[in-house]
Amino acid sequence: MKYLYKILTVLIMLATTGVGVLFALQNKVPVPLDLLVYTFEPRSLALWVLAAFALGGLLGMLISSVIMVRMRASFSSTRRQLTAARTELDKLRSIDV
């Protein structure tokens, strides 16, 4: 199953790269990028679009990584609390009434 997953991942990456290359070949028109305080010199439209796509993907992975770390820390804390509660419950059950 892992072998199939790796093959599928490689195929998706190759297809994405192929689509990116075809997109770059079809969009060679130089376009300036104008931000509020700075204007970049004209580059191909494909470069700006692919750079924005890549930057968005990287930022998405960074943000999701931060969220995952927070969730794991919360999960770990909750697991410790559960263990402490179970230990206390076992002690209370073992007390003779």
Secondary structure as UniProt FT lines:
FT   HELIX           2..26
FT   STRAND          30..34
FT   STRAND          39..44
FT   HELIX           45..94
//
